[in-house]
Amino acid sequence: MIRAHLTIDPHFTVGPINRRLFGSFVEHLGRCVYDGIYEPGHECADENGFRTDVIELVRELGVSTIRYPGGNFVSGYRWEDGVGPREKRPRRLDLAWHSTETNEIGLDEFATWLEKVGSELMYAVNLGTRGVLEALDVLEYANLRSGTELSDRRVANGHPEPHGIRMWCLGNEMDGPWQLGHSTAQEYAQLASKTARAMRQVDPDLELVVCGSSGAQMPTFGEWERVVLEETYDSVDYISCHAYYEPVGEDYGSFLASAVDMDRFIEAVVATADHVKAVRDSEKTINISFDEWNVWYQVRYNEVDKITDVTEWPVAPRLLEDSYSVLDAVVFGSLLISLIRHADRVTSASLAQLVNVIAPIMTEPGGPAWRQTTFYPFSLTSQLARGVALELKLESPHYDTDRYGEVPVVDAVATHDPERGGTTVFAVNRSLSESVTLEIDSRALGAVTTARASSLHDDDIFAANTLAEPNRVSPTGNDTVEVSEGTVSVTLPPCSWTVLTLD
């Protein structure tokens, strides 16, 4: 039996757990909106056409902030198309995903849906094909109470109360050659700076997110962040990070260590932001909005799903509908561990995406909705990660990977809630074949009276929840927990994600 050792002391903290860490992302892409959150003909549809079974699952997931309407989609989006009488809304080509956008759902409808699920809106403006004026227009429409042409238009459209959007993304992935309006770092930085300053003339207290690199693998990574922040530092609050992970061939050892790459990515962006802070002699700290992250099988999209026929522009095609396995859920859970480990600087994050499209929730048109394997690490972490993230002393055996070198078999993070005195440990076992006994030195917590654990694990690491078997995989109680004076131990099954609560 492999053994690992963890020391927990609530006096050593990383930072508070911001609820925005448990955000998500809804883009007009594939069946995320249409046939996902919105299906007016469904037996579960409410008076607005929203699926109530999906609403219940989103509430259960515990999503805080939801980024909308894109994503790549936003760089060709005209926000005006999605407001006003539905029968007058135009159909448009969506060049990002080679689809037709009907504009049945827009800002007002999405804000209504957010009220039903209890989440906050994080809105992205189009800085790909549009600019300062359009950003000011949608801000006026959304946030001003009344008395102007655009705010009165919102009132006339049936929304007398302003939407009160606090967080705004200044474009999306503008470093990517695939992006409409792709630009250099300097070009984007100047536009983002102008837009941010203009928006702050409307409301100086907005929280603004400037585009960082769309991935650490981009050739401009690092330099992009430096140039953009040098131009925008005084006008924005966050810089974004995006990262997606998938196995390369059958190299599952490297795939299970994906959080190592996320850790390095975060730390590199923090270092760059702090370099700009030092050069500017600023007292302000820029934090990270990790507003796209997930497991995504991009190879499948490029080889199977991608639409290229110039005569074919479908409405809500099935795109990016990855079916997630136990293996994927363990990697997913480890990415959440990485985000919490950096809670002092990652103060907002958005799981991409929420429904059907690389999502924890799946639906079938006219049929059921169900939880993917990745649903469970997110929902349980959102529910149980309270208070502050702790600095840990973790001792674990290591193994070699092709992509990241030597990495620990066990990865873990802990959170502590000073108000109720509870502590939660989230841990992954990256070994594909061996269990690990995790021993926890809990003396600094005082007397631990109860300890409960559940693990996401299956003898078949490729087991998944599907339309035919929607409940094939779920967390189960882990009865290996033992509590003695000053020590708690639990056995982590091979290739597993485990949550352990200590009271």
C-alpha positions in Angstrom: 0.0 0.0 0.0 1.4 3.4 -1.0 1.3 6.0 1.8 1.1 9.8 1.7 1.1 12.3 4.5 -0.7 15.6 4.9 -0.3 18.2 7.6 -3.2 20.7 8.2 -2.9 23.8 10.3 -5.8 26.4 10.1 -3.4 29.2 11.1 -1.6 29.0 7.7 -3.9 30.3 5.0 -3.6 31.0 1.3 -6.7 33.3 1.1 -10.5 33.4 1.3 -12.6 31.2 -1.0 -14.4 33.6 -3.3 -17.7 32.1 -4.4 -17.0 33.3 -7.9 -14.5 30.4 -8.1 -17.5 28.2 -8.8 -18.7 30.0 -11.9 -19.6 28.6 -15.3 -20.1 29.6 -18.9 -23.0 29.7 -21.3 -22.2 30.4 -24.9 -24.4 30.4 -28.0 -22.6 27.3 -29.2 -24.2 24.0 -30.3 -27.0 22.9 -27.9 -25.9 24.9 -24.9 -28.7 27.5 -25.1 -31.2 26.0 -27.6 -32.3 22.4 -26.6 -30.2 22.9 -23.5 -31.4 25.6 -21.1 -34.2 26.6 -23.5 -36.7 24.2 -25.1 -40.2 25.6 -25.1 -41.8 22.4 -26.4 -40.5 20.3 -23.6 -42.8 18.9 -21.0 -40.6 20.4 -18.3 -40.6 23.9 -19.9 -41.8 26.8 -17.8 -43.7 29.9 -19.1 -40.5 31.3 -20.5 -39.6 28.1 -22.4 -36.8 27.2 -19.9 -36.4 23.6 -18.9 -37.1 23.3 -15.2 -35.2 20.0 -14.9 -32.1 21.8 -16.1 -32.8 24.7 -13.7 -32.9 22.2 -10.8 -29.6 20.6 -11.8 -27.9 24.0 -12.2 -29.0 24.9 -8.7 -27.7 21.6 -7.4 -24.4 22.2 -9.1 -24.0 25.4 -7.1 -22.9 27.7 -9.9 -22.2 31.3 -8.7 -21.3 33.5 -11.7 -22.1 32.6 -15.3 -20.2 34.1 -18.2 -22.3 35.0 -21.3 -22.7 35.1 -24.4 -19.3 33.8 -25.4 -16.6 32.7 -26.0 -15.7 32.8 -29.7 -19.3 33.6 -30.5 -19.1 37.1 -28.9 -16.6 38.4 -31.5 -19.3 38.4 -34.2 -22.3 39.1 -31.9 -24.6 42.1 -32.2 -26.2 42.4 -28.8 -29.1 44.4 -30.2 -30.2 41.3 -32.2 -31.2 39.6 -29.0 -33.6 42.1 -27.5 -37.1 43.3 -28.3 -39.9 41.3 -29.9 -38.8 37.9 -30.9 -40.7 38.0 -34.2 -38.6 41.0 -35.3 -35.2 39.5 -34.3 -32.9 38.7 -37.2 -31.3 35.3 -37.9 -27.5 35.7 -38.4 -24.6 33.6 -39.4 -22.4 32.5 -36.5 -18.9 32.4 -38.0 -17.3 31.1 -34.8 -19.1 27.8 -34.9 -20.4 27.7 -38.5 -24.1 27.8 -37.4 -27.2 29.9 -37.6 -28.1 32.1 -34.6 -31.9 32.6 -34.3 -31.5 35.2 -31.5 -34.5 33.8 -29.6 -32.5 34.1 -26.4 -30.7 37.3 -25.7 -29.6 39.4 -22.7 -33.0 39.9 -21.2 -34.1 36.3 -21.4 -30.7 35.1 -20.0 -31.0 37.5 -17.1 -34.4 36.1 -16.4 -33.0 32.6 -16.5 -30.2 33.6 -14.1 -32.8 34.8 -11.6 -34.4 31.3 -11.7 -31.1 29.5 -11.0 -29.8 32.1 -8.5 -26.5 33.0 -10.4 -24.8 36.2 -11.2 -24.3 37.5 -14.8 -20.8 38.1 -16.1 -21.1 39.7 -19.5 -18.6 39.7 -22.4 -18.6 42.6 -24.9 -17.6 42.3 -28.5 -14.1 43.7 -29.1 -13.5 41.5 -32.1 -15.7 43.2 -34.7 -17.0 46.1 -32.6 -15.7 48.4 -30.0 -16.1 51.2 -27.4 -19.5 52.5 -28.6 -21.2 49.1 -28.6 -19.8 48.3 -25.1 -21.2 51.6 -23.8 -24.5 50.9 -25.5 -25.0 47.4 -23.9 -23.9 48.8 -20.5 -26.4 51.6 -20.7 -29.2 49.1 -21.8 -28.4 46.7 -19.0 -27.5 48.8 -16.0 -29.1 52.3 -16.3 -32.4 52.4 -14.5 -34.3 54.6 -17.1 -34.3 58.0 -18.7 -32.3 57.3 -21.8 -33.1 55.8 -25.2 -31.4 52.5 -24.4 -32.5 52.1 -20.8 -36.0 53.0 -21.7 -35.9 50.4 -24.5 -35.1 47.7 -21.9 -38.1 49.0 -19.8 -40.3 48.8 -22.8 -39.0 45.3 -23.5 -40.5 44.2 -20.2 -37.6 44.6 -17.8 -38.2 47.7 -15.6 -35.4 46.9 -13.2 -31.8 47.1 -14.5 -29.8 43.9 -14.8 -27.0 45.4 -12.6 -24.2 43.5 -14.2 -21.0 44.0 -12.2 -18.4 41.9 -14.0 -17.6 42.6 -17.7 -15.1 40.8 -20.0 -13.4 43.0 -22.5 -13.6 40.6 -25.5 -12.5 37.0 -25.8 -9.2 35.3 -26.7 -8.0 38.2 -28.9 -4.6 36.5 -29.2 -6.1 33.6 -31.1 -5.8 33.5 -34.9 -9.2 31.8 -35.0 -10.9 34.8 -33.4 -12.9 37.3 -35.5 -10.9 40.5 -35.1 -7.8 38.8 -34.0 -5.1 41.4 -33.2 -1.7 42.0 -31.8 -1.2 42.5 -28.1 -0.6 46.2 -28.6 -3.7 46.7 -30.8 -5.9 44.8 -28.4 -4.5 46.5 -25.4 -5.2 50.0 -26.8 -8.8 49.1 -27.6 -9.4 47.4 -24.2 -7.9 50.4 -22.4 -10.2 52.8 -24.3 -13.2 50.6 -23.7 -12.5 50.2 -19.9 -11.9 53.9 -19.4 -15.2 54.7 -21.2 -17.2 52.1 -19.3 -15.9 53.5 -16.0 -17.2 56.9 -17.0 -20.6 55.3 -16.7 -19.8 53.4 -13.6 -16.4 53.6 -11.9 -17.2 50.5 -9.7 -17.5 48.0 -12.5 -15.2 44.9 -12.4 -13.4 44.5 -15.7 -11.6 41.5 -17.1 -8.9 42.0 -19.8 -8.0 39.1 -22.1 -5.0 37.1 -21.3 -3.6 34.4 -23.4 -6.1 31.7 -24.7 -3.6 29.1 -23.4 -0.1 28.7 -22.0 0.9 27.0 -25.3 0.3 30.1 -27.4 3.6 31.4 -28.9 2.9 34.9 -27.5 2.1 33.7 -24.0 3.8 35.8 -21.3 4.7 38.7 -23.7 0.9 39.1 -24.4 0.2 39.5 -20.7 3.0 42.0 -20.2 2.0 44.2 -23.1 -1.7 44.1 -22.4 -1.3 44.8 -18.7 1.2 47.7 -19.2 -1.5 49.4 -21.3 -4.6 48.5 -19.2 -3.3 48.0 -15.6 -4.9 51.1 -14.1 -8.3 50.4 -15.8 -9.0 46.7 -15.2 -9.3 44.4 -12.2 -8.6 40.9 -13.7 -6.7 39.2 -16.4 -8.2 36.1 -17.9 -6.7 32.6 -18.2 -8.1 29.8 -20.4 -7.0 26.1 -20.3 -8.4 22.9 -21.6 -6.9 19.4 -21.2 -7.3 16.0 -23.0 -5.2 12.9 -23.1 -2.6 12.5 -25.8 -3.0 8.9 -27.1 -3.0 6.6 -24.1 -0.7 8.8 -22.0 -3.1 8.8 -19.1 -0.3 9.4 -16.5 0.3 12.8 -18.0 -3.4 13.5 -18.4 -3.9 12.8 -14.7 -1.2 15.3 -13.9 -2.9 18.1 -15.9 -3.2 20.3 -12.8 0.6 20.6 -12.7 0.3 22.5 -15.9 -2.5 24.6 -14.5 -0.4 25.5 -11.5 2.5 26.6 -13.6 0.1 28.6 -15.9 -1.4 30.5 -12.9 2.0 31.2 -11.3 3.4 32.5 -14.6 0.5 34.9 -15.1 0.7 36.1 -11.5 4.5 36.7 -11.9 3.9 38.7 -15.0 1.1 40.8 -13.4 3.3 41.4 -10.4 6.2 42.4 -12.6 4.0 45.1 -14.3 2.9 46.2 -10.8 6.5 46.6 -9.7 7.5 48.5 -12.8 4.6 50.9 -12.3 5.2 51.2 -8.6 1.5 50.5 -8.2 -0.4 49.5 -5.0 -3.0 47.8 -7.0 -3.0 44.0 -7.5 -4.4 42.4 -10.6 -6.1 39.0 -9.9 -7.0 36.2 -12.3 -10.3 35.3 -13.8 -9.8 31.7 -15.0 -12.9 32.1 -17.1 -12.5 29.0 -19.3 -11.3 25.7 -18.0 -12.3 22.1 -18.5 -11.5 18.7 -20.0 -12.2 19.1 -23.7 -11.5 16.5 -26.4 -10.5 19.0 -29.1 -9.2 16.3 -31.3 -12.7 14.9 -31.6 -14.1 18.3 -32.5 -11.5 18.9 -35.2 -11.8 15.4 -36.7 -15.5 14.7 -36.3 -17.7 17.6 -35.2 -16.4 20.6 -37.1 -18.7 21.9 -39.7 -17.0 23.3 -42.9 -19.6 23.0 -45.7 -20.3 26.5 -46.9 -23.8 25.5 -47.7 -24.6 24.1 -44.3 -25.4 26.5 -41.4 -27.5 24.5 -39.0 -29.4 25.8 -35.9 -28.1 24.4 -32.6 -26.1 21.5 -34.1 -24.6 18.8 -31.8 -21.1 20.2 -31.2 -18.6 19.5 -28.5 -20.8 17.0 -26.7 -18.1 15.1 -24.9 -19.2 12.2 -22.7 -17.1 12.3 -19.6 -15.6 9.2 -17.9 -14.3 8.6 -14.4 -10.8 9.3 -15.7 -12.0 12.7 -16.9 -13.8 13.5 -13.6 -10.6 12.7 -11.6 -8.6 15.2 -13.8 -11.5 17.7 -13.6 -11.5 17.4 -9.8 -7.7 18.0 -9.7 -8.2 21.2 -11.7 -10.6 22.4 -9.1 -7.9 21.6 -6.5 -5.5 23.8 -8.5 -7.9 26.7 -8.6 -8.5 26.5 -4.8 -4.8 26.2 -4.1 -4.4 29.7 -5.7 -7.4 31.3 -4.1 -5.4 34.3 -3.1 -5.1 35.3 -6.8 -7.7 33.3 -8.7 -10.8 35.0 -7.4 -13.1 34.2 -10.3 -13.4 31.1 -12.5 -15.8 29.8 -15.1 -16.2 26.1 -16.0 -16.7 26.0 -19.7 -19.4 25.1 -20.3 -22.7 24.4 -18.4 -25.1 22.4 -20.6 -24.5 19.9 -23.4 -21.3 21.6 -24.7 -18.3 20.0 -22.8 -20.7 20.2 -19.9 -21.5 18.6 -16.5 -25.2 18.6 -17.5 -26.6 16.8 -20.6 -30.1 16.9 -22.1 -31.9 15.1 -24.8 -34.5 17.0 -26.9 -37.9 16.0 -25.6 -36.2 13.7 -23.1 -34.4 13.7 -19.8 -31.5 15.7 -18.3 -28.7 14.0 -16.4 -25.5 14.5 -14.6 -22.1 13.7 -16.2 -19.3 12.4 -14.0 -17.8 15.9 -13.8 -21.0 17.2 -12.2 -20.1 15.6 -8.8 -16.6 17.1 -8.1 -18.0 20.5 -9.0 -21.2 20.3 -7.0 -19.5 18.9 -3.9 -16.6 21.3 -4.0 -18.9 24.3 -4.5 -21.0 23.0 -1.5 -18.1 22.2 0.9 -15.2 24.5 0.0 -16.0 27.3 2.5 -14.0 29.8 4.4 -10.3 29.9 3.5 -7.9 27.8 1.5 -5.0 26.4 3.6 -1.3 26.0 3.0 -0.6 22.3 3.3 2.5 20.2 3.8 1.9 17.2 1.5 4.4 14.3 1.3 3.6 11.9 -1.5 5.4 9.3 -3.6 6.1 10.5 -7.2 5.8 9.0 -10.6 7.3 10.0 -14.0 5.2 11.5 -16.8 6.2 12.2 -20.4 4.8 15.8 -20.4 5.5 17.1 -16.9 8.4 15.1 -15.5 8.1 13.8 -12.0 4.8 14.5 -10.3 3.2 13.5 -6.9 0.9 10.5 -7.0 -1.5 12.3 -4.5 -2.6 15.9 -4.9 -4.7 17.7 -2.3 -6.0 20.9 -1.0 -7.9 21.8 2.2 -10.4 24.5 3.2 -11.3 25.7 6.7 -14.4 27.5 7.8 -13.6 29.5 10.9 -17.3 30.2 11.6 -18.3 26.6 12.0 -14.9 25.1 12.6 -15.2 22.5 9.9 -12.3 21.5 7.5 -12.7 19.8 4.1 -9.9 18.0 2.2 -10.1 17.4 -1.5 -7.7 14.8 -2.8 -6.9 12.8 -6.0 -5.0 9.6 -6.4 -3.3 9.7 -9.8 -2.2 6.1 -9.7 -4.1 3.9 -12.2 -3.4 0.7 -10.4 -2.7 1.2 -6.6 -4.6 2.6 -3.7 -3.0 5.1 -1.4 -3.4 5.5 2.3 -3.6 9.3 3.1 -2.6 10.0 6.7 -3.6 13.5 7.9 -1.9 15.2 10.9 -5.0 17.0 12.3 -3.6 18.0 15.7 -3.8 21.8 14.9 -7.5 21.4 14.3 -8.2 20.3 17.9 -10.2 17.2 18.6 -11.8 15.8 15.4 -15.1 14.3 16.4 -16.4 13.1 13.1 -14.9 12.4 9.7 -16.8 11.5 6.6 -15.5 10.7 3.1 -16.9 9.9 -0.4 -15.0 9.0 -3.5 -15.6 9.1 -7.2 -14.1 5.8 -8.5 -14.9 2.9 -10.7 -13.0 -0.3 -11.6 -13.6 0.9 -15.2 -11.9 4.3 -15.5 -13.8 4.8 -18.8 -17.3 4.3 -17.2 -19.6 7.3 -18.0 -23.1 8.5 -17.5 -25.1 8.4 -20.7 -28.7 8.7 -21.9 -29.0 4.9 -21.6 -27.3 4.8 -18.2 -27.6 8.2 -16.6 -26.7 7.0 -13.1 -23.8 4.6 -14.0 -21.3 6.7 -12.0 -21.7 8.7 -8.8 -19.7 9.2 -5.6 -20.0 6.6 -3.0 -19.3 6.6 0.7 -15.7 5.8 1.6 -15.8 3.7 4.8 -12.0 3.5 5.2 -11.9 6.6 7.3 -10.2 6.2 10.7 -9.9 8.8 13.4 -7.4 8.6 16.2 -5.9 11.2 18.5 -4.4 13.8 16.2 -4.6 11.7 13.1 -7.2 10.9 10.4 -6.5 8.4 7.6 -8.4 7.5 4.5 -7.7 5.1 1.6 -7.9 6.7 -1.8 -8.8 4.1 -4.5 -6.8 4.0 -7.8 -7.7 6.8 -10.2 -10.1 8.6 -7.8 -11.3 11.9 -6.5 -12.2 12.0 -2.8 -13.7 14.6 -0.5 -13.2 14.3 3.3 -15.0 16.5 5.9 -13.6 16.9 9.4 -15.7 18.3 12.2 
